[in-house]
Amino acid sequence: MCTYEAERISVTGSAKGANGWFRATDATVYYDHPVHFGAGHALMVDVINPALGASSRVGLELNAESARELALAILRSLDGVPAGLLER
């Protein structure tokens, strides 16, 4: 079932898309029908810079288990960084 709930956040970073690296400014996370992943539903993460047009997008489609593991791995990685190295 699609939730039709998308969360869009501002991000600061870079992503590599079809035309190379670009400044990432936004990310959208939602659960819906994937475009390419061969499952009925997936968690989607789109990293974009709307000011640069449609070619400045990186999409990720994951099953629920993989999405949860990725989220936990990100948190573990950040938790292991000494406080003085984390940028705000």
PyMOL Python script that loads the backbone (N, CA, C, O; Angstrom):
from pymol import cmd

cmd.read_pdbstr("""\
ATOM      1  N   MET A   1       0.828  -1.171   0.000  1.00  0.00           N
ATOM      2  CA  MET A   1       0.000   0.000   0.000  1.00  0.00           C
ATOM      3  C   MET A   1       0.882   1.247   0.000  1.00  0.00           C
ATOM      4  O   MET A   1       1.847   1.319   0.761  1.00  0.00           O
ATOM      5  N   CYS A   2       0.573   2.196  -0.814  1.00  0.00           N
ATOM      6  CA  CYS A   2       1.294   3.466  -0.855  1.00  0.00           C
ATOM      7  C   CYS A   2       0.815   4.338   0.298  1.00  0.00           C
ATOM      8  O   CYS A   2      -0.373   4.368   0.618  1.00  0.00           O
ATOM      9  N   THR A   3       1.740   5.035   0.906  1.00  0.00           N
ATOM     10  CA  THR A   3       1.358   5.920   2.002  1.00  0.00           C
ATOM     11  C   THR A   3       0.993   7.303   1.497  1.00  0.00           C
ATOM     12  O   THR A   3       0.271   8.041   2.168  1.00  0.00           O
ATOM     13  N   TYR A   4       1.484   7.657   0.329  1.00  0.00           N
ATOM     14  CA  TYR A   4       1.282   8.988  -0.246  1.00  0.00           C
ATOM     15  C   TYR A   4       1.811  10.077   0.675  1.00  0.00           C
ATOM     16  O   TYR A   4       1.415  11.237   0.568  1.00  0.00           O
ATOM     17  N   GLU A   5       2.705   9.699   1.577  1.00  0.00           N
ATOM     18  CA  GLU A   5       3.339  10.648   2.470  1.00  0.00           C
ATOM     19  C   GLU A   5       4.792  10.768   2.067  1.00  0.00           C
ATOM     20  O   GLU A   5       5.529   9.782   2.073  1.00  0.00           O
ATOM     21  N   ALA A   6       5.196  11.954   1.723  1.00  0.00           N
ATOM     22  CA  ALA A   6       6.584  12.204   1.362  1.00  0.00           C
ATOM     23  C   ALA A   6       7.147  13.224   2.331  1.00  0.00           C
ATOM     24  O   ALA A   6       6.482  14.192   2.700  1.00  0.00           O
ATOM     25  N   GLU A   7       8.372  12.990   2.730  1.00  0.00           N
ATOM     26  CA  GLU A   7       9.054  13.943   3.592  1.00  0.00           C
ATOM     27  C   GLU A   7      10.188  14.561   2.792  1.00  0.00           C
ATOM     28  O   GLU A   7      11.066  13.857   2.294  1.00  0.00           O
ATOM     29  N   ARG A   8      10.160  15.876   2.676  1.00  0.00           N
ATOM     30  CA  ARG A   8      11.197  16.593   1.946  1.00  0.00           C
ATOM     31  C   ARG A   8      12.003  17.404   2.945  1.00  0.00           C
ATOM     32  O   ARG A   8      11.452  18.129   3.774  1.00  0.00           O
ATOM     33  N   ILE A   9      13.323  17.266   2.850  1.00  0.00           N
ATOM     34  CA  ILE A   9      14.204  17.983   3.756  1.00  0.00           C
ATOM     35  C   ILE A   9      15.279  18.719   2.961  1.00  0.00           C
ATOM     36  O   ILE A   9      15.604  18.349   1.833  1.00  0.00           O
ATOM     37  N   SER A  10      15.815  19.756   3.566  1.00  0.00           N
ATOM     38  CA  SER A  10      16.969  20.441   2.988  1.00  0.00           C
ATOM     39  C   SER A  10      18.214  19.672   3.380  1.00  0.00           C
ATOM     40  O   SER A  10      18.326  19.216   4.518  1.00  0.00           O
ATOM     41  N   VAL A  11      19.152  19.518   2.456  1.00  0.00           N
ATOM     42  CA  VAL A  11      20.411  18.837   2.734  1.00  0.00           C
ATOM     43  C   VAL A  11      21.568  19.706   2.252  1.00  0.00           C
ATOM     44  O   VAL A  11      21.395  20.582   1.404  1.00  0.00           O
ATOM     45  N   THR A  12      22.727  19.453   2.796  1.00  0.00           N
ATOM     46  CA  THR A  12      23.948  20.108   2.364  1.00  0.00           C
ATOM     47  C   THR A  12      24.928  19.014   1.999  1.00  0.00           C
ATOM     48  O   THR A  12      25.332  18.227   2.855  1.00  0.00           O
ATOM     49  N   GLY A  13      25.311  18.957   0.740  1.00  0.00           N
ATOM     50  CA  GLY A  13      26.234  17.921   0.306  1.00  0.00           C
ATOM     51  C   GLY A  13      26.365  17.896  -1.198  1.00  0.00           C
ATOM     52  O   GLY A  13      26.011  18.854  -1.886  1.00  0.00           O
ATOM     53  N   SER A  14      26.877  16.788  -1.701  1.00  0.00           N
ATOM     54  CA  SER A  14      27.050  16.584  -3.135  1.00  0.00           C
ATOM     55  C   SER A  14      26.518  15.212  -3.513  1.00  0.00           C
ATOM     56  O   SER A  14      26.464  14.303  -2.684  1.00  0.00           O
ATOM     57  N   ALA A  15      26.129  15.074  -4.763  1.00  0.00           N
ATOM     58  CA  ALA A  15      25.664  13.795  -5.291  1.00  0.00           C
ATOM     59  C   ALA A  15      26.183  13.663  -6.715  1.00  0.00           C
ATOM     60  O   ALA A  15      26.460  14.661  -7.382  1.00  0.00           O
ATOM     61  N   LYS A  16      26.311  12.433  -7.170  1.00  0.00           N
ATOM     62  CA  LYS A  16      26.790  12.202  -8.528  1.00  0.00           C
ATOM     63  C   LYS A  16      25.644  11.660  -9.363  1.00  0.00           C
ATOM     64  O   LYS A  16      25.143  10.564  -9.115  1.00  0.00           O
ATOM     65  N   GLY A  17      25.239  12.435 -10.350  1.00  0.00           N
ATOM     66  CA  GLY A  17      24.137  12.059 -11.216  1.00  0.00           C
ATOM     67  C   GLY A  17      24.609  11.766 -12.628  1.00  0.00           C
ATOM     68  O   GLY A  17      25.795  11.527 -12.858  1.00  0.00           O
ATOM     69  N   ALA A  18      23.690  11.784 -13.560  1.00  0.00           N
ATOM     70  CA  ALA A  18      23.974  11.447 -14.958  1.00  0.00           C
ATOM     71  C   ALA A  18      25.008  12.371 -15.589  1.00  0.00           C
ATOM     72  O   ALA A  18      25.765  11.952 -16.464  1.00  0.00           O
ATOM     73  N   ASN A  19      25.044  13.623 -15.150  1.00  0.00           N
ATOM     74  CA  ASN A  19      25.986  14.597 -15.717  1.00  0.00           C
ATOM     75  C   ASN A  19      27.161  14.885 -14.804  1.00  0.00           C
ATOM     76  O   ASN A  19      27.821  15.913 -14.960  1.00  0.00           O
ATOM     77  N   GLY A  20      27.437  14.005 -13.858  1.00  0.00           N
ATOM     78  CA  GLY A  20      28.548  14.206 -12.929  1.00  0.00           C
ATOM     79  C   GLY A  20      28.077  14.729 -11.591  1.00  0.00           C
ATOM     80  O   GLY A  20      26.901  14.625 -11.241  1.00  0.00           O
ATOM     81  N   TRP A  21      29.011  15.290 -10.851  1.00  0.00           N
ATOM     82  CA  TRP A  21      28.729  15.776  -9.500  1.00  0.00           C
ATOM     83  C   TRP A  21      27.923  17.067  -9.528  1.00  0.00           C
ATOM     84  O   TRP A  21      28.104  17.915 -10.401  1.00  0.00           O
ATOM     85  N   PHE A  22      27.033  17.195  -8.556  1.00  0.00           N
ATOM     86  CA  PHE A  22      26.272  18.431  -8.396  1.00  0.00           C
ATOM     87  C   PHE A  22      26.039  18.684  -6.910  1.00  0.00           C
ATOM     88  O   PHE A  22      26.108  17.770  -6.087  1.00  0.00           O
ATOM     89  N   ARG A  23      25.762  19.933  -6.590  1.00  0.00           N
ATOM     90  CA  ARG A  23      25.460  20.313  -5.210  1.00  0.00           C
ATOM     91  C   ARG A  23      24.055  19.821  -4.864  1.00  0.00           C
ATOM     92  O   ARG A  23      23.085  20.188  -5.527  1.00  0.00           O
ATOM     93  N   ALA A  24      23.948  19.002  -3.839  1.00  0.00           N
ATOM     94  CA  ALA A  24      22.651  18.495  -3.392  1.00  0.00           C
ATOM     95  C   ALA A  24      22.050  19.486  -2.398  1.00  0.00           C
ATOM     96  O   ALA A  24      22.712  19.902  -1.446  1.00  0.00           O
ATOM     97  N   THR A  25      20.801  19.857  -2.625  1.00  0.00           N
ATOM     98  CA  THR A  25      20.135  20.830  -1.756  1.00  0.00           C
ATOM     99  C   THR A  25      18.887  20.274  -1.076  1.00  0.00           C
ATOM    100  O   THR A  25      18.456  20.800  -0.050  1.00  0.00           O
ATOM    101  N   ASP A  26      18.306  19.220  -1.633  1.00  0.00           N
ATOM    102  CA  ASP A  26      17.054  18.672  -1.113  1.00  0.00           C
ATOM    103  C   ASP A  26      17.079  17.147  -1.185  1.00  0.00           C
ATOM    104  O   ASP A  26      17.775  16.559  -2.014  1.00  0.00           O
ATOM    105  N   ALA A  27      16.307  16.521  -0.301  1.00  0.00           N
ATOM    106  CA  ALA A  27      16.088  15.079  -0.359  1.00  0.00           C
ATOM    107  C   ALA A  27      14.621  14.812  -0.060  1.00  0.00           C
ATOM    108  O   ALA A  27      14.012  15.471   0.783  1.00  0.00           O
ATOM    109  N   THR A  28      14.073  13.849  -0.756  1.00  0.00           N
ATOM    110  CA  THR A  28      12.692  13.438  -0.530  1.00  0.00           C
ATOM    111  C   THR A  28      12.689  11.942  -0.237  1.00  0.00           C
ATOM    112  O   THR A  28      13.336  11.159  -0.932  1.00  0.00           O
ATOM    113  N   VAL A  29      11.957  11.561   0.796  1.00  0.00           N
ATOM    114  CA  VAL A  29      11.847  10.155   1.190  1.00  0.00           C
ATOM    115  C   VAL A  29      10.370   9.790   1.187  1.00  0.00           C
ATOM    116  O   VAL A  29       9.540  10.499   1.756  1.00  0.00           O
ATOM    117  N   TYR A  30      10.052   8.669   0.535  1.00  0.00           N
ATOM    118  CA  TYR A  30       8.654   8.233   0.471  1.00  0.00           C
ATOM    119  C   TYR A  30       8.586   6.747   0.167  1.00  0.00           C
ATOM    120  O   TYR A  30       9.564   6.158  -0.292  1.00  0.00           O
ATOM    121  N   TYR A  31       7.432   6.139   0.422  1.00  0.00           N
ATOM    122  CA  TYR A  31       7.195   4.716   0.172  1.00  0.00           C
ATOM    123  C   TYR A  31       6.126   4.604  -0.897  1.00  0.00           C
ATOM    124  O   TYR A  31       5.004   5.077  -0.717  1.00  0.00           O
ATOM    125  N   ASP A  32       6.480   3.970  -2.024  1.00  0.00           N
ATOM    126  CA  ASP A  32       5.559   3.967  -3.161  1.00  0.00           C
ATOM    127  C   ASP A  32       5.952   2.852  -4.125  1.00  0.00           C
ATOM    128  O   ASP A  32       6.794   2.011  -3.808  1.00  0.00           O
ATOM    129  N   HIS A  33       5.345   2.854  -5.284  1.00  0.00           N
ATOM    130  CA  HIS A  33       5.702   1.908  -6.345  1.00  0.00           C
ATOM    131  C   HIS A  33       7.025   2.340  -6.958  1.00  0.00           C
ATOM    132  O   HIS A  33       7.149   3.480  -7.405  1.00  0.00           O
ATOM    133  N   PRO A  34       8.027   1.445  -6.989  1.00  0.00           N
ATOM    134  CA  PRO A  34       9.307   1.825  -7.576  1.00  0.00           C
ATOM    135  C   PRO A  34       9.225   1.918  -9.101  1.00  0.00           C
ATOM    136  O   PRO A  34       8.347   1.333  -9.734  1.00  0.00           O
ATOM    137  N   VAL A  35      10.157   2.665  -9.658  1.00  0.00           N
ATOM    138  CA  VAL A  35      10.249   2.802 -11.111  1.00  0.00           C
ATOM    139  C   VAL A  35      11.043   1.645 -11.704  1.00  0.00           C
ATOM    140  O   VAL A  35      10.667   1.096 -12.740  1.00  0.00           O
ATOM    141  N   HIS A  36      12.146   1.271 -11.044  1.00  0.00           N
ATOM    142  CA  HIS A  36      13.041   0.272 -11.612  1.00  0.00           C
ATOM    143  C   HIS A  36      13.154  -1.001 -10.778  1.00  0.00           C
ATOM    144  O   HIS A  36      13.200  -2.095 -11.339  1.00  0.00           O
ATOM    145  N   PHE A  37      13.199  -0.884  -9.463  1.00  0.00           N
ATOM    146  CA  PHE A  37      13.339  -2.023  -8.569  1.00  0.00           C
ATOM    147  C   PHE A  37      12.149  -2.959  -8.747  1.00  0.00           C
ATOM    148  O   PHE A  37      11.001  -2.514  -8.746  1.00  0.00           O
ATOM    149  N   GLY A  38      12.413  -4.231  -8.897  1.00  0.00           N
ATOM    150  CA  GLY A  38      11.373  -5.202  -9.215  1.00  0.00           C
ATOM    151  C   GLY A  38      10.541  -5.654  -8.034  1.00  0.00           C
ATOM    152  O   GLY A  38      10.439  -6.855  -7.783  1.00  0.00           O
ATOM    153  N   ALA A  39       9.948  -4.736  -7.309  1.00  0.00           N
ATOM    154  CA  ALA A  39       9.072  -5.076  -6.192  1.00  0.00           C
ATOM    155  C   ALA A  39       7.801  -4.240  -6.313  1.00  0.00           C
ATOM    156  O   ALA A  39       7.759  -3.250  -7.044  1.00  0.00           O
ATOM    157  N   GLY A  40       6.779  -4.650  -5.591  1.00  0.00           N
ATOM    158  CA  GLY A  40       5.526  -3.909  -5.641  1.00  0.00           C
ATOM    159  C   GLY A  40       5.620  -2.533  -5.007  1.00  0.00           C
ATOM    160  O   GLY A  40       4.991  -1.580  -5.468  1.00  0.00           O
ATOM    161  N   HIS A  41       6.418  -2.437  -3.937  1.00  0.00           N
ATOM    162  CA  HIS A  41       6.592  -1.179  -3.222  1.00  0.00           C
ATOM    163  C   HIS A  41       8.029  -1.090  -2.727  1.00  0.00           C
ATOM    164  O   HIS A  41       8.695  -2.108  -2.541  1.00  0.00           O
ATOM    165  N   ALA A  42       8.493   0.115  -2.518  1.00  0.00           N
ATOM    166  CA  ALA A  42       9.846   0.319  -2.018  1.00  0.00           C
ATOM    167  C   ALA A  42       9.935   1.675  -1.341  1.00  0.00           C
ATOM    168  O   ALA A  42       9.106   2.559  -1.553  1.00  0.00           O
ATOM    169  N   LEU A  43      10.967   1.809  -0.521  1.00  0.00           N
ATOM    170  CA  LEU A  43      11.275   3.115   0.036  1.00  0.00           C
ATOM    171  C   LEU A  43      12.138   3.837  -0.981  1.00  0.00           C
ATOM    172  O   LEU A  43      13.152   3.308  -1.436  1.00  0.00           O
ATOM    173  N   MET A  44      11.737   5.038  -1.334  1.00  0.00           N
ATOM    174  CA  MET A  44      12.477   5.827  -2.304  1.00  0.00           C
ATOM    175  C   MET A  44      13.153   6.993  -1.614  1.00  0.00           C
ATOM    176  O   MET A  44      12.578   7.629  -0.731  1.00  0.00           O
ATOM    177  N   VAL A  45      14.378   7.265  -2.025  1.00  0.00           N
ATOM    178  CA  VAL A  45      15.118   8.436  -1.578  1.00  0.00           C
ATOM    179  C   VAL A  45      15.585   9.150  -2.840  1.00  0.00           C
ATOM    180  O   VAL A  45      16.322   8.576  -3.643  1.00  0.00           O
ATOM    181  N   ASP A  46      15.166  10.380  -3.017  1.00  0.00           N
ATOM    182  CA  ASP A  46      15.611  11.208  -4.139  1.00  0.00           C
ATOM    183  C   ASP A  46      16.448  12.347  -3.585  1.00  0.00           C
ATOM    184  O   ASP A  46      15.989  13.107  -2.733  1.00  0.00           O
ATOM    185  N   VAL A  47      17.670  12.461  -4.068  1.00  0.00           N
ATOM    186  CA  VAL A  47      18.549  13.573  -3.707  1.00  0.00           C
ATOM    187  C   VAL A  47      18.616  14.465  -4.932  1.00  0.00           C
ATOM    188  O   VAL A  47      18.954  14.010  -6.025  1.00  0.00           O
ATOM    189  N   ILE A  48      18.292  15.737  -4.748  1.00  0.00           N
ATOM    190  CA  ILE A  48      18.126  16.617  -5.908  1.00  0.00           C
ATOM    191  C   ILE A  48      18.660  18.027  -5.642  1.00  0.00           C
ATOM    192  O   ILE A  48      18.951  18.416  -4.511  1.00  0.00           O
ATOM    193  N   ASN A  49      18.771  18.762  -6.738  1.00  0.00           N
ATOM    194  CA  ASN A  49      18.971  20.211  -6.703  1.00  0.00           C
ATOM    195  C   ASN A  49      17.998  20.771  -7.725  1.00  0.00           C
ATOM    196  O   ASN A  49      18.330  20.841  -8.909  1.00  0.00           O
ATOM    197  N   PRO A  50      16.802  21.175  -7.302  1.00  0.00           N
ATOM    198  CA  PRO A  50      15.773  21.624  -8.240  1.00  0.00           C
ATOM    199  C   PRO A  50      16.216  22.768  -9.146  1.00  0.00           C
ATOM    200  O   PRO A  50      15.727  22.892 -10.269  1.00  0.00           O
ATOM    201  N   ALA A  51      17.122  23.591  -8.676  1.00  0.00           N
ATOM    202  CA  ALA A  51      17.574  24.732  -9.473  1.00  0.00           C
ATOM    203  C   ALA A  51      18.344  24.296 -10.716  1.00  0.00           C
ATOM    204  O   ALA A  51      18.466  25.067 -11.668  1.00  0.00           O
ATOM    205  N   LEU A  52      18.862  23.075 -10.718  1.00  0.00           N
ATOM    206  CA  LEU A  52      19.661  22.588 -11.841  1.00  0.00           C
ATOM    207  C   LEU A  52      18.865  21.737 -12.831  1.00  0.00           C
ATOM    208  O   LEU A  52      19.413  21.299 -13.842  1.00  0.00           O
ATOM    209  N   GLY A  53      17.594  21.500 -12.558  1.00  0.00           N
ATOM    210  CA  GLY A  53      16.762  20.736 -13.479  1.00  0.00           C
ATOM    211  C   GLY A  53      16.747  19.245 -13.191  1.00  0.00           C
ATOM    212  O   GLY A  53      17.363  18.772 -12.236  1.00  0.00           O
ATOM    213  N   ALA A  54      16.033  18.520 -14.032  1.00  0.00           N
ATOM    214  CA  ALA A  54      15.777  17.095 -13.813  1.00  0.00           C
ATOM    215  C   ALA A  54      17.030  16.220 -13.854  1.00  0.00           C
ATOM    216  O   ALA A  54      17.034  15.139 -13.265  1.00  0.00           O
ATOM    217  N   SER A  55      18.081  16.655 -14.528  1.00  0.00           N
ATOM    218  CA  SER A  55      19.284  15.827 -14.616  1.00  0.00           C
ATOM    219  C   SER A  55      20.070  15.828 -13.302  1.00  0.00           C
ATOM    220  O   SER A  55      20.982  15.019 -13.132  1.00  0.00           O
ATOM    221  N   SER A  56      19.735  16.705 -12.390  1.00  0.00           N
ATOM    222  CA  SER A  56      20.418  16.765 -11.097  1.00  0.00           C
ATOM    223  C   SER A  56      19.591  16.046 -10.048  1.00  0.00           C
ATOM    224  O   SER A  56      19.062  16.654  -9.117  1.00  0.00           O
ATOM    225  N   ARG A  57      19.493  14.737 -10.222  1.00  0.00           N
ATOM    226  CA  ARG A  57      18.721  13.881  -9.323  1.00  0.00           C
ATOM    227  C   ARG A  57      19.419  12.543  -9.217  1.00  0.00           C
ATOM    228  O   ARG A  57      19.890  11.991 -10.212  1.00  0.00           O
ATOM    229  N   VAL A  58      19.481  12.027  -8.002  1.00  0.00           N
ATOM    230  CA  VAL A  58      19.950  10.671  -7.761  1.00  0.00           C
ATOM    231  C   VAL A  58      18.826   9.960  -7.026  1.00  0.00           C
ATOM    232  O   VAL A  58      18.371  10.429  -5.983  1.00  0.00           O
ATOM    233  N   GLY A  59      18.380   8.846  -7.554  1.00  0.00           N
ATOM    234  CA  GLY A  59      17.292   8.101  -6.941  1.00  0.00           C
ATOM    235  C   GLY A  59      17.779   6.785  -6.364  1.00  0.00           C
ATOM    236  O   GLY A  59      18.679   6.150  -6.912  1.00  0.00           O
ATOM    237  N   LEU A  60      17.180   6.380  -5.254  1.00  0.00           N
ATOM    238  CA  LEU A  60      17.496   5.123  -4.601  1.00  0.00           C
ATOM    239  C   LEU A  60      16.178   4.443  -4.263  1.00  0.00           C
ATOM    240  O   LEU A  60      15.297   5.060  -3.664  1.00  0.00           O
ATOM    241  N   GLU A  61      16.035   3.182  -4.641  1.00  0.00           N
ATOM    242  CA  GLU A  61      14.831   2.409  -4.349  1.00  0.00           C
ATOM    243  C   GLU A  61      15.250   1.169  -3.568  1.00  0.00           C
ATOM    244  O   GLU A  61      16.036   0.362  -4.064  1.00  0.00           O
ATOM    245  N   LEU A  62      14.736   1.008  -2.355  1.00  0.00           N
ATOM    246  CA  LEU A  62      15.150  -0.080  -1.473  1.00  0.00           C
ATOM    247  C   LEU A  62      13.949  -0.810  -0.892  1.00  0.00           C
ATOM    248  O   LEU A  62      12.902  -0.212  -0.646  1.00  0.00           O
ATOM    249  N   ASN A  63      14.115  -2.122  -0.674  1.00  0.00           N
ATOM    250  CA  ASN A  63      13.069  -2.809   0.074  1.00  0.00           C
ATOM    251  C   ASN A  63      13.140  -2.343   1.522  1.00  0.00           C
ATOM    252  O   ASN A  63      14.135  -1.745   1.932  1.00  0.00           O
ATOM    253  N   ALA A  64      12.110  -2.607   2.288  1.00  0.00           N
ATOM    254  CA  ALA A  64      12.010  -2.069   3.647  1.00  0.00           C
ATOM    255  C   ALA A  64      13.166  -2.518   4.528  1.00  0.00           C
ATOM    256  O   ALA A  64      13.702  -1.715   5.292  1.00  0.00           O
ATOM    257  N   GLU A  65      13.561  -3.787   4.437  1.00  0.00           N
ATOM    258  CA  GLU A  65      14.661  -4.299   5.259  1.00  0.00           C
ATOM    259  C   GLU A  65      15.967  -3.572   4.937  1.00  0.00           C
ATOM    260  O   GLU A  65      16.697  -3.178   5.846  1.00  0.00           O
ATOM    261  N   SER A  66      16.259  -3.395   3.671  1.00  0.00           N
ATOM    262  CA  SER A  66      17.484  -2.700   3.275  1.00  0.00           C
ATOM    263  C   SER A  66      17.452  -1.236   3.713  1.00  0.00           C
ATOM    264  O   SER A  66      18.471  -0.697   4.143  1.00  0.00           O
ATOM    265  N   ALA A  67      16.298  -0.595   3.608  1.00  0.00           N
ATOM    266  CA  ALA A  67      16.173   0.804   4.018  1.00  0.00           C
ATOM    267  C   ALA A  67      16.441   0.953   5.512  1.00  0.00           C
ATOM    268  O   ALA A  67      17.132   1.880   5.934  1.00  0.00           O
ATOM    269  N   ARG A  68      15.897   0.042   6.306  1.00  0.00           N
ATOM    270  CA  ARG A  68      16.137   0.099   7.751  1.00  0.00           C
ATOM    271  C   ARG A  68      17.609  -0.135   8.077  1.00  0.00           C
ATOM    272  O   ARG A  68      18.176   0.551   8.928  1.00  0.00           O
ATOM    273  N   GLU A  69      18.224  -1.098   7.404  1.00  0.00           N
ATOM    274  CA  GLU A  69      19.646  -1.377   7.636  1.00  0.00           C
ATOM    275  C   GLU A  69      20.517  -0.194   7.232  1.00  0.00           C
ATOM    276  O   GLU A  69      21.491   0.121   7.917  1.00  0.00           O
ATOM    277  N   LEU A  70      20.178   0.459   6.133  1.00  0.00           N
ATOM    278  CA  LEU A  70      20.927   1.642   5.708  1.00  0.00           C
ATOM    279  C   LEU A  70      20.790   2.756   6.746  1.00  0.00           C
ATOM    280  O   LEU A  70      21.778   3.398   7.103  1.00  0.00           O
ATOM    281  N   ALA A  71      19.576   2.983   7.227  1.00  0.00           N
ATOM    282  CA  ALA A  71      19.352   4.023   8.241  1.00  0.00           C
ATOM    283  C   ALA A  71      20.172   3.728   9.501  1.00  0.00           C
ATOM    284  O   ALA A  71      20.786   4.636  10.061  1.00  0.00           O
ATOM    285  N   LEU A  72      20.188   2.486   9.945  1.00  0.00           N
ATOM    286  CA  LEU A  72      20.961   2.115  11.133  1.00  0.00           C
ATOM    287  C   LEU A  72      22.453   2.252  10.887  1.00  0.00           C
ATOM    288  O   LEU A  72      23.183   2.709  11.767  1.00  0.00           O
ATOM    289  N   ALA A  73      22.921   1.864   9.702  1.00  0.00           N
ATOM    290  CA  ALA A  73      24.346   1.984   9.370  1.00  0.00           C
ATOM    291  C   ALA A  73      24.780   3.445   9.365  1.00  0.00           C
ATOM    292  O   ALA A  73      25.876   3.769   9.823  1.00  0.00           O
ATOM    293  N   ILE A  74      23.925   4.330   8.849  1.00  0.00           N
ATOM    294  CA  ILE A  74      24.230   5.769   8.866  1.00  0.00           C
ATOM    295  C   ILE A  74      24.352   6.256  10.303  1.00  0.00           C
ATOM    296  O   ILE A  74      25.296   6.973  10.634  1.00  0.00           O
ATOM    297  N   LEU A  75      23.415   5.877  11.155  1.00  0.00           N
ATOM    298  CA  LEU A  75      23.453   6.306  12.556  1.00  0.00           C
ATOM    299  C   LEU A  75      24.681   5.749  13.270  1.00  0.00           C
ATOM    300  O   LEU A  75      25.323   6.468  14.035  1.00  0.00           O
ATOM    301  N   ARG A  76      25.021   4.473  13.032  1.00  0.00           N
ATOM    302  CA  ARG A  76      26.210   3.883  13.658  1.00  0.00           C
ATOM    303  C   ARG A  76      27.472   4.611  13.203  1.00  0.00           C
ATOM    304  O   ARG A  76      28.363   4.883  14.009  1.00  0.00           O
ATOM    305  N   SER A  77      27.543   4.921  11.925  1.00  0.00           N
ATOM    306  CA  SER A  77      28.708   5.615  11.395  1.00  0.00           C
ATOM    307  C   SER A  77      28.872   6.987  12.044  1.00  0.00           C
ATOM    308  O   SER A  77      29.974   7.363  12.445  1.00  0.00           O
ATOM    309  N   LEU A  78      27.779   7.727  12.145  1.00  0.00           N
ATOM    310  CA  LEU A  78      27.833   9.054  12.764  1.00  0.00           C
ATOM    311  C   LEU A  78      28.137   8.971  14.261  1.00  0.00           C
ATOM    312  O   LEU A  78      28.852   9.816  14.800  1.00  0.00           O
ATOM    313  N   ASP A  79      27.597   7.960  14.923  1.00  0.00           N
ATOM    314  CA  ASP A  79      27.842   7.793  16.360  1.00  0.00           C
ATOM    315  C   ASP A  79      29.309   7.468  16.654  1.00  0.00           C
ATOM    316  O   ASP A  79      29.783   7.714  17.763  1.00  0.00           O
ATOM    317  N   GLY A  80      30.024   6.921  15.680  1.00  0.00           N
ATOM    318  CA  GLY A  80      31.423   6.556  15.870  1.00  0.00           C
ATOM    319  C   GLY A  80      32.401   7.671  15.567  1.00  0.00           C
ATOM    320  O   GLY A  80      33.604   7.491  15.756  1.00  0.00           O
ATOM    321  N   VAL A  81      31.930   8.810  15.106  1.00  0.00           N
ATOM    322  CA  VAL A  81      32.802   9.933  14.764  1.00  0.00           C
ATOM    323  C   VAL A  81      33.090  10.758  16.016  1.00  0.00           C
ATOM    324  O   VAL A  81      32.165  11.122  16.742  1.00  0.00           O
ATOM    325  N   PRO A  82      34.358  11.054  16.273  1.00  0.00           N
ATOM    326  CA  PRO A  82      34.649  11.929  17.421  1.00  0.00           C
ATOM    327  C   PRO A  82      33.938  13.274  17.266  1.00  0.00           C
ATOM    328  O   PRO A  82      33.869  13.831  16.171  1.00  0.00           O
ATOM    329  N   ALA A  83      33.415  13.782  18.373  1.00  0.00           N
ATOM    330  CA  ALA A  83      32.583  15.000  18.354  1.00  0.00           C
ATOM    331  C   ALA A  83      33.256  16.168  17.659  1.00  0.00           C
ATOM    332  O   ALA A  83      32.581  16.949  16.989  1.00  0.00           O
ATOM    333  N   GLY A  84      34.554  16.309  17.796  1.00  0.00           N
ATOM    334  CA  GLY A  84      35.251  17.435  17.195  1.00  0.00           C
ATOM    335  C   GLY A  84      35.290  17.391  15.679  1.00  0.00           C
ATOM    336  O   GLY A  84      35.558  18.411  15.043  1.00  0.00           O
ATOM    337  N   LEU A  85      35.028  16.236  15.086  1.00  0.00           N
ATOM    338  CA  LEU A  85      35.067  16.113  13.631  1.00  0.00           C
ATOM    339  C   LEU A  85      33.721  16.375  12.960  1.00  0.00           C
ATOM    340  O   LEU A  85      33.665  16.615  11.754  1.00  0.00           O
ATOM    341  N   LEU A  86      32.661  16.332  13.719  1.00  0.00           N
ATOM    342  CA  LEU A  86      31.335  16.534  13.134  1.00  0.00           C
ATOM    343  C   LEU A  86      31.105  18.014  12.832  1.00  0.00           C
ATOM    344  O   LEU A  86      31.238  18.866  13.710  1.00  0.00           O
ATOM    345  N   GLU A  87      30.766  18.302  11.600  1.00  0.00           N
ATOM    346  CA  GLU A  87      30.465  19.671  11.203  1.00  0.00           C
ATOM    347  C   GLU A  87      28.999  19.946  11.427  1.00  0.00           C
ATOM    348  O   GLU A  87      28.167  19.050  11.289  1.00  0.00           O
ATOM    349  N   ARG A  88      28.681  21.146  11.762  1.00  0.00           N
ATOM    350  CA  ARG A  88      27.276  21.528  11.951  1.00  0.00           C
ATOM    351  C   ARG A  88      26.828  22.368  10.801  1.00  0.00           C
ATOM    352  O   ARG A  88      25.674  22.796  10.762  1.00  0.00           O
TER     353      ARG A  88
END
""", "prot")
cmd.dss("prot")
cmd.show_as("cartoon", "prot")
cmd.util.cbc("prot")
cmd.orient("prot")
